[in-house]
Amino acid sequence: MTVDPRTPVLIAYGQVNHRDEINAETRSVEPLDLMVTATQQAVGTAGAQVLEAVTDIRVVNILSAHYRNPGLLLGERLNLSEFTASYSSVGGNTPQTLVNKACLDIQQGRTGVVLIAGAETWRTRTGLKKLGARLEWTQQDNSVPMPEIADTDVPMAGDAEIKIKLDRPAFVYPLFEQALRIANGESVEDHANRVAELWARFSAVAANNPNAWIRQPVTAEEIRQPSPQNRMISWPYTKLMNSNNMVDQGAALILTSVEQARRLQVPEERWVFPHTGTDAHDTSAIAERDELHRSTAIRIGGARALELAGLRVDDVDYVDLYSCFPSAVQVAAAELGLAVDDPARPLTVTGGLTFAGGPWSNYVTHSIATMAELLVANPGRRGLITANGGFLTKHSFGVYSTEPPSEFRWEDVQPEVDREPTRHGLVDWEGVGTVESWTTPFDRDGNPEKAFLAVRTADDSRALAVITDPEAAAATVREDVAGAKVAVAADGSAVLQ
């Protein structure tokens, strides 16, 4: 097949883990260092000429350090002379969104060679803080121009969530988990066992991933049972069901056109083609989601990415579903029509954010790099990447293969998502409703602190509420309160009836 010379292609991909002992007396590693190392690793197989040809640096949002213009710093450290630098908004969806945008820009001749990079040193930052020190990073003068933001942001939450401080992923995703259990008609015990087994399968994949942060396999029993090393975070999630941000990790991707890849003499056996991409978001207000165990944007965006590639989900050989928490995986699998327990096609190629590592917004840069290596080792097969930001809010999808597409195709499916029904979310509601879902955060001593509730009202709207009494919150762990009556006050506080 003749390949259009403008076809975008991923030609280099690298990852790095930094595990050195944290020492307050010596210079600590910073995210910039890891981006440099990951980029150098990426071009190690593609050739130094690839790095010299980079015209565009796009950096994934960094939380562990606050650079004025990280892309500019990265280019200077790599000794590049002429390039543009941009920066992403916050969200685990952003790496795939950046790839989608880079492919369009390459295809339409707006740029030549794009470097996408990201890194976090949250492990070092946290470790230094415990030693009474702080992470130091390269400073830039205020005269340095601020970078263009390469993608638009979506709010993290709505007024109802903000009112009761339902503002952390570690609170919201277990709320979705309970909704999944209730929708499936599962007992608390059966559900706990099933989810722990799902996460143990992710751990098994990480054990065979040389770039995973935790490679020691963990059993379902170890994941499910609280222990001093695996405390309950927000019921029903133990620590080992949460994203692991205590990592020092970096990753880099380089994309260009087929024409430029040939000019740069990059070996074709290292080429990976992005075939299609889509982007969309669900409503940022959790109270307004139609169902807490569903995602309209995943259903529509994932299906459209496959359709644009001329594929069905069963035609995909490898999958990496964004896996910050088990509920995110289960919702995506259901919307895409994927079995969660198919031994021939695990739902991750990395091991997921608990075991491979969860470097804030940058995980998917790692998953794309891992997918690329897997496809290169198995030519002709196809891979699907899903990316998720916010509270199962912002979504991006990509289909990849070593075989070229007829053309790269991308679509913003937001108009279709916006036509789907949402639910009336109430902010200042008071009255008696029924418990739709809930989660119970624990303190570090293993005691329930409070309980967040999603409450259905008589007219089938949704209110969000919080039980503030620890003893009353403890009852939501001992008992299955799905469908129980609950009185909600105007300030959002709640009492089970």
Secondary structure, DSSP 8 states (H G I E B T S, - for coil): ----TT-EEEEEEEEEE------TTS----HHHHHHHHHHHHHHHH-HHHHHT--EEEE---SSS--S-HHHHHHHHTT--S-EEEE--SSTTHHHHHHHHHHHHHHTTS-S-EEEEEEEEHHHHHHHHHTT---------TTS---EESS----S--HHHHHHT---HHHHHHHHHHHHHHHHT--HHHHHHHHHHHHHHHHHHHHT-TT-S--S---HHHHHS-BTTB-EEEETEEGGGS-----EEEEEEEEEEHHHHHHTT--GGG-BEEEEEEEEE--S-GGG-S-TT--HHHHHHHHHHHHHTT--GGG-SEEE---SSHHHHHHHHHHHT--TT-TTS-S-SS-HHHHT---GGGHHHHHHHHHHHHHHHSTT-EEEEEEEETTTTEEEEEEEESS--SS-EEEE-HHHHHTS----EESS--EEEEEEEEEEEB-TTS-B--EEEEEE-TTS-EEEEEE--HHHHHHHHHS--TT-EEEE-TTSBEEE-
